[in-house]
Structure formats: C-alpha cells, structure tokens
C-alpha cells in the first residue's frame, strides 16, 4: 500500500489540495498528516475541514506545535509563530478545537512505523531533527518504545532528508532527489523527514511531501507546484504579517 505523508500544511489550502491530488495520482491509498496543520497561513478553518474529512475516511493525524499554539495562544507574541496564533485561534470553530485537542503526539502506523511531528525524543518539546545527532536521538527514543519500529516519519524542519543506520551502527544522512524512489529495506532503521506542504524554506516554492510504499519498501520524496500567489494573497487579505506571504513566494 502507498501512504502519502504530509506535514507542516500551515493553513495553506492550495498547497494541500495540490499535494493530495498529486499523491492520488501516484496511487496513494492512505494519508498521514504529521502536524502543524495550521499556523502562518490564511485558511485554517478550511484546511481543518479538509483534514477532518480525510480523518473521517481513515487518515492518520498527529499534533504539531503550531496546532497546540492555536489551541492556547501565548500571552506574549514574541515570535513570528506566536504573532498569528491568536488570529488562527479566533478562526477555529468548536469542532476544530475538539479535533485538534484529540490529536496524539505520536501514532503507530502499522507494526513497524511511527509518526511524530518533531522528534520522538520528548515529542512535546518539539525538538528539531536537523542533523545526524538529533536523528539518532529520535530513533533511539522510538526504539525504546518498541524495537519492532523500523521506520520513523516526521516533519517540523521544513526540509526533506532521509537518515538510516548502517550495519556498523553509524547513522548516515541522505538528501533525496524528488520523484526518485529510495529502497528502505526493513533490516535497517530509517527516519524520513518529509518536508513542508505549506511553507517550504529551501529556496524552492514548490510544496513537499513523501510517499511510503510499505509493500515495495520504498520512500519517494516529491515537490509539487501550486498557486503560491493565491495562498500569499489570502494571507495578505487576512491582515496577517506580510512576511508570511513573502515567504511563500520566495520559498524561504
């Protein structure tokens, strides 16, 4: 079965729609949403409506830090994320609040895979997996939960990467090429950072997501063009900080 893994949507409905359409075109039969469904973007309610519909059809969803921030906005807006948290909170209907409150920090995907927004090492601390050391700590924490887990999928860092453990217990990092399937045999441990659907930060404005084929044991990372100008216009129309819109257009 092919499973589409989407993270960091950030209330960007055009990017979400483009990735869902692309994933279905790739034969995805199951969807997993890895947190940060809202925050930054201009359509939190509409995005949550779409994701709740997916969840009702069996999609897996975990909580992200911006989702938690939207539920309880900080009193002091001392960061870019906090600036929009109160606005996002005010857009949520009671059913959105109940849905976000129901989301777990981690979720098993079958017998051998774990979903988490950030690091499996103290997931509520929202630690970034930006290098091999952080990847190893995340994988070690997940293995402590269950040694049967061979695959770890997360987002949070808004980039794409694949980490794996060598036969000599050395952790290696691989930078994937979009559209190229990477074999991920289960005799090794793998951690895939699937990238951001709604807010890429690598200088490429295209949305990111990944597909895991749990039968063929392959992961394919994708980049998908979408109408980022429309998403940026929605942010500006909402009166959110212009930086949020500028970032979508530049991919930074």
C-alpha positions in Angstrom: 0.0 0.0 0.0 1.2 3.5 -0.8 0.9 6.0 2.0 1.1 9.8 1.5 2.9 11.6 4.3 2.2 15.3 4.5 3.5 17.6 7.2 3.5 21.4 8.0 0.5 22.3 5.9 0.3 25.6 7.8 -3.2 26.6 6.7 -2.1 26.7 3.1 -5.1 25.2 1.3 -3.9 25.5 -2.3 -0.7 23.6 -1.4 -2.6 20.9 0.5 -5.0 20.4 -2.5 -2.1 20.2 -4.9 -0.3 17.6 -2.8 -3.4 15.5 -2.3 -4.2 15.5 -6.0 -0.6 14.6 -6.8 -0.5 11.8 -4.2 -3.6 10.2 -5.5 -2.1 10.4 -9.0 0.9 8.4 -7.5 -1.5 5.7 -6.3 -1.7 6.7 -2.7 -4.4 4.8 -0.8 -3.8 6.1 2.7 -2.9 9.5 4.1 -0.9 10.5 7.2 -0.8 14.1 8.4 2.2 14.9 10.6 1.2 18.0 12.4 1.3 21.8 12.0 -2.0 21.7 10.1 -2.4 25.4 10.9 -0.3 28.5 11.7 1.1 31.2 9.3 -1.4 30.6 6.5 -4.7 32.3 5.8 -7.2 29.4 5.7 -7.0 27.5 8.9 -10.7 26.6 9.1 -10.9 25.4 5.5 -7.7 23.3 5.9 -9.0 21.7 9.1 -12.3 21.0 7.3 -10.4 19.2 4.6 -8.2 17.3 7.0 -11.1 16.3 9.3 -12.8 14.8 6.2 -9.6 12.8 5.5 -9.5 11.7 9.1 -13.1 10.5 8.9 -12.1 8.4 5.9 -9.2 6.8 7.9 -6.3 9.2 7.6 -3.8 9.3 10.5 -3.1 12.7 12.1 -0.7 13.8 14.8 -0.4 17.1 16.7 2.1 19.8 15.8 3.5 22.7 17.8 1.5 25.3 15.8 -1.7 23.3 16.3 -1.0 23.3 20.1 -0.2 27.0 19.9 -3.5 27.7 18.1 -5.4 26.0 20.9 -3.6 28.1 23.6 -2.1 31.2 22.1 0.8 32.6 24.1 0.1 35.8 26.0 3.2 37.4 24.6 3.6 37.5 20.8 7.4 37.3 20.9 7.9 35.2 17.8 6.6 35.0 14.2 4.6 31.9 15.0 3.1 33.4 18.1 2.0 36.5 16.1 -0.5 34.6 14.1 -1.5 32.1 16.8 -4.3 34.3 18.3 -5.6 35.1 14.9 -5.7 31.4 14.0 -7.3 30.6 17.3 -10.1 33.1 16.6 -10.8 31.4 13.2 -11.5 28.0 14.8 -15.0 26.6 15.3 -15.7 24.3 18.3 -15.4 21.2 16.1 -11.9 22.3 15.0 -10.9 22.8 18.6 -12.2 19.4 19.6 -10.4 17.8 16.7 -7.1 19.4 17.5 -7.5 18.5 21.2 -8.0 14.9 20.2 -4.7 14.5 18.3 -1.9 12.4 19.7 1.8 13.5 19.8 2.8 10.1 18.3 1.0 7.4 16.4 1.9 4.0 15.3 1.4 3.3 11.6 1.1 -0.5 11.4 3.5 -2.6 13.3 6.8 -1.2 12.1 6.3 2.6 11.7 5.9 5.6 14.0 4.5 9.1 13.1 5.6 12.1 15.0 5.7 15.8 14.2 9.1 16.6 15.6 11.4 14.3 17.4 10.3 11.1 19.1 12.8 12.2 21.9 10.4 14.1 24.2 7.9 14.9 21.4 6.1 17.6 23.5 9.3 19.6 23.5 9.2 20.0 19.7 12.9 19.3 19.2 14.2 19.8 15.6 15.8 16.9 13.8 18.3 18.9 11.7 21.4 16.7 11.9 22.5 13.1 12.5 22.8 13.6 16.2 19.2 14.7 16.6 18.1 12.0 14.2 19.9 9.3 16.3 18.3 10.6 19.5 14.9 10.5 17.9 15.4 7.0 16.6 16.8 5.7 19.9 13.8 7.1 21.7 11.4 5.4 19.3 13.3 2.1 19.6 13.0 2.3 23.3 9.2 2.3 22.9 9.3 -0.8 20.7 12.3 -2.4 19.0 10.0 -3.6 16.2 9.8 0.0 14.8 11.9 0.3 11.7 10.5 3.4 10.1 10.1 6.9 11.6 8.3 9.7 9.8 8.3 13.3 10.9 8.3 16.9 9.7 8.9 20.2 11.6 12.1 21.3 9.9 10.5 22.3 6.6 13.1 20.4 4.5 13.5 16.8 3.2 16.0 14.3 4.4 16.4 10.6 5.0 18.5 9.1 7.8 19.5 5.4 8.1 21.5 3.2 10.4 24.4 1.3 8.8 25.3 -2.3 9.7 28.1 -0.8 11.9 25.5 1.3 13.8 26.7 4.5 12.2 23.9 7.0 11.3 24.0 8.4 7.8 22.1 11.2 6.1 20.9 11.1 2.6 19.5 14.0 0.6 16.7 12.7 -1.6 16.0 13.7 -5.2 12.4 14.5 -5.9 10.5 11.7 -7.7 13.2 9.1 -7.2 12.2 6.0 -5.2 14.6 5.1 -2.4 14.8 1.5 -1.2 14.3 1.3 2.5 14.7 -2.4 3.5 13.5 -3.3 7.0 16.8 -4.8 8.2 17.9 -1.2 8.8 16.2 1.7 10.7 15.1 4.7 8.7 14.0 8.2 9.6 12.3 10.2 6.9 11.8 14.0 7.2 9.0 14.5 4.7 9.2 18.3 4.3 6.6 21.0 4.4 3.4 21.1 2.3 2.6 24.7 3.1 5.8 26.5 3.8 9.0 25.3 2.1 12.1 27.0 3.3 14.9 25.8 0.9 14.5 28.5 -1.8 12.1 26.4 -3.8 8.4 27.5 -3.6 7.1 24.1 -4.5 5.2 22.1 -1.9 6.9 19.0 -0.4 5.5 15.6 0.7 6.6 11.9 0.5 5.1 8.6 -0.3 5.9 5.4 1.6 5.2 2.1 -0.2 5.1 -0.4 2.6 4.9 -3.3 0.2 7.8 -2.4 -2.1 9.7 -0.9 0.9 10.4 2.4 -0.9 10.1 6.1 0.0 9.7 8.7 -2.7 10.0 12.4 -1.9 8.1 14.8 -4.1 8.0 18.5 -5.0 4.7 19.8 -6.3 4.0 23.2 -7.9 0.9 25.0 -6.7 -0.6 28.5 -6.8 1.5 30.1 -4.1 0.5 33.5 -5.3 -3.1 32.7 -4.3 -2.0 31.4 -0.9 0.1 34.6 -0.4 -2.9 36.8 -1.4 -5.1 35.0 1.1 -2.6 35.8 3.9 -2.4 39.4 3.0 -6.2 39.7 2.7 -6.5 38.2 6.2 -4.3 41.0 7.6 -1.6 38.7 8.8 2.1 39.8 8.8 3.3 40.3 5.2 6.4 38.2 6.0 4.2 35.1 5.9 3.1 35.8 2.4 6.6 36.9 1.2 8.0 33.6 2.4 5.6 31.5 0.3 6.6 33.4 -2.8 10.3 33.1 -2.2 10.4 29.6 -0.7 12.3 30.9 2.3 
